[in-house]
Structure formats: structure tokens, C-alpha cells
Amino acid sequence: MTIVRISDPTLLLSLRAHLTSTGDCIATALRADTLDVTVVGSYREDATMGLETELRVRSWEAAQRARGIEVRVEFA
């Protein structure tokens, strides 16, 4: 389980859709700007799952910036 907070709450659903699009991730909104993210599967360690989550979030962030949308996601 990883908690992420987004700087622009209007983009929360977009981030959630990106994270859950592969089917091996559960992302639950805790607040208007916060998601609880869990990657499920055959990862051996929590650290590996956390890294996988961070890579997915950072790729989404980069895609948004490439489109001219300035957004930040922080890990709590």
C-alpha cells in the first residue's frame, strides 16, 4: 500500500485510471487529492511494489507535463 497526493485534485481520476488500466493495480480515493495505491501480483518485496508504483506515477506525471499540464504527485 502506497499513499500518493496530487497537487491538482481535478486530475485525480486521470491518475487513478492510468494506474488501474493494467489490471494489476488497485487505487482507492481517500480524499479529493489522495489515493491509496496497491500493486498486486508476484512481486517479492514491499520495496519492489513501492518502486513499481513510483515508476507508474512518474510516467503518468511525465505524460501530463509533455501535454503542458503542470502537476506534482507526492508520496506520503
Sine and cosine of phi, psi and omega as CSV:
sin_phi,cos_phi,sin_psi,cos_psi,sin_omega,cos_omega
0.00,0.00,0.75,-0.66,0.03,-1.00
-0.74,-0.67,0.71,-0.70,0.04,-1.00
-0.98,-0.18,0.79,-0.61,0.06,-1.00
-0.83,-0.55,0.59,-0.81,0.01,-1.00
-0.84,-0.54,0.75,-0.66,-0.07,-1.00
-0.97,-0.24,0.60,-0.80,-0.05,-1.00
-0.95,0.30,-0.43,0.90,-0.01,-1.00
-0.84,-0.54,0.99,-0.17,-0.06,-1.00
-0.85,0.53,-0.36,0.93,0.01,-1.00
-0.93,0.36,-0.25,0.97,0.00,-1.00
-0.98,-0.18,0.06,1.00,-0.04,-1.00
-0.86,0.51,-0.69,0.72,-0.01,-1.00
-0.91,0.41,-0.56,0.83,0.05,-1.00
-0.91,0.41,-0.71,0.71,0.04,-1.00
-0.89,0.46,-0.70,0.72,0.01,-1.00
-0.88,0.48,-0.69,0.72,0.01,-1.00
-0.89,0.46,-0.66,0.75,0.03,-1.00
-0.89,0.46,-0.73,0.69,-0.05,-1.00
-0.91,0.40,-0.59,0.81,-0.07,-1.00
-1.00,-0.03,-0.03,1.00,-0.08,-1.00
-0.91,0.40,-0.40,0.92,-0.04,-1.00
-1.00,0.04,-0.20,0.98,0.06,-1.00
1.00,0.06,-0.12,0.99,0.00,-1.00
-0.94,-0.35,0.39,0.92,-0.04,-1.00
-0.66,-0.75,0.67,-0.75,0.08,-1.00
-0.91,-0.41,0.79,-0.61,0.02,-1.00
-0.76,-0.65,0.90,-0.44,-0.05,-1.00
-0.90,-0.43,0.77,-0.63,0.03,-1.00
-0.95,0.31,0.79,-0.61,0.07,-1.00
-0.99,-0.15,-0.58,0.81,0.07,-1.00
-0.56,-0.83,-0.01,-1.00,-0.03,-1.00
-0.89,0.46,-0.37,0.93,-0.04,-1.00
-0.83,-0.55,0.24,0.97,-0.14,-0.99
-0.71,-0.71,0.71,-0.71,0.07,-1.00
-0.86,-0.51,0.56,-0.83,0.20,-0.98
-0.98,-0.19,0.90,-0.44,-0.13,-0.99
-0.90,-0.43,0.76,-0.65,0.07,-1.00
-0.74,-0.67,0.82,-0.57,0.11,-0.99
-1.00,-0.08,0.82,-0.57,-0.01,-1.00
-0.97,-0.25,0.39,-0.92,0.01,-1.00
0.63,-0.78,-0.46,-0.89,-0.13,-0.99
-0.99,-0.15,0.47,0.88,0.06,-1.00
-0.95,0.32,0.66,-0.75,-0.12,-0.99
-1.00,0.10,-0.53,0.85,-0.10,-0.99
-0.78,-0.63,0.48,-0.88,0.07,-1.00
-0.86,0.50,-0.57,0.82,0.01,-1.00
-0.89,0.46,-0.63,0.78,0.02,-1.00
-0.91,0.41,-0.65,0.76,0.02,-1.00
-0.91,0.42,-0.64,0.77,0.04,-1.00
-0.90,0.44,-0.65,0.76,0.04,-1.00
-0.91,0.42,-0.67,0.75,0.04,-1.00
-0.87,0.49,-0.68,0.73,0.04,-1.00
-0.89,0.46,-0.72,0.70,-0.02,-1.00
-0.89,0.46,-0.66,0.75,0.03,-1.00
-0.88,0.48,-0.66,0.75,0.02,-1.00
-0.92,0.40,-0.67,0.74,0.02,-1.00
-0.91,0.42,-0.71,0.71,-0.02,-1.00
-0.91,0.41,-0.54,0.84,0.05,-1.00
-0.93,0.37,-0.63,0.77,0.05,-1.00
-0.90,0.44,-0.71,0.71,0.03,-1.00
-0.84,0.54,-0.72,0.69,0.00,-1.00
-0.89,0.46,-0.64,0.77,0.03,-1.00
-0.90,0.44,-0.63,0.78,0.03,-1.00
-0.91,0.41,-0.69,0.72,0.01,-1.00
-0.90,0.44,-0.59,0.81,0.05,-1.00
-0.89,0.46,-0.46,0.89,0.03,-1.00
-1.00,0.02,0.04,1.00,0.03,-1.00
1.00,0.01,0.19,0.98,0.00,-1.00
-0.99,-0.17,0.88,-0.47,-0.01,-1.00
-1.00,0.01,0.91,-0.42,-0.03,-1.00
-0.55,-0.83,0.52,-0.85,0.05,-1.00
-0.80,-0.60,0.60,-0.80,0.09,-1.00
-0.83,-0.55,0.79,-0.61,0.01,-1.00
-0.94,-0.34,0.54,-0.84,0.07,-1.00
-0.99,-0.16,0.78,-0.62,-0.02,-1.00
-1.00,-0.08,0.00,0.00,0.00,0.00
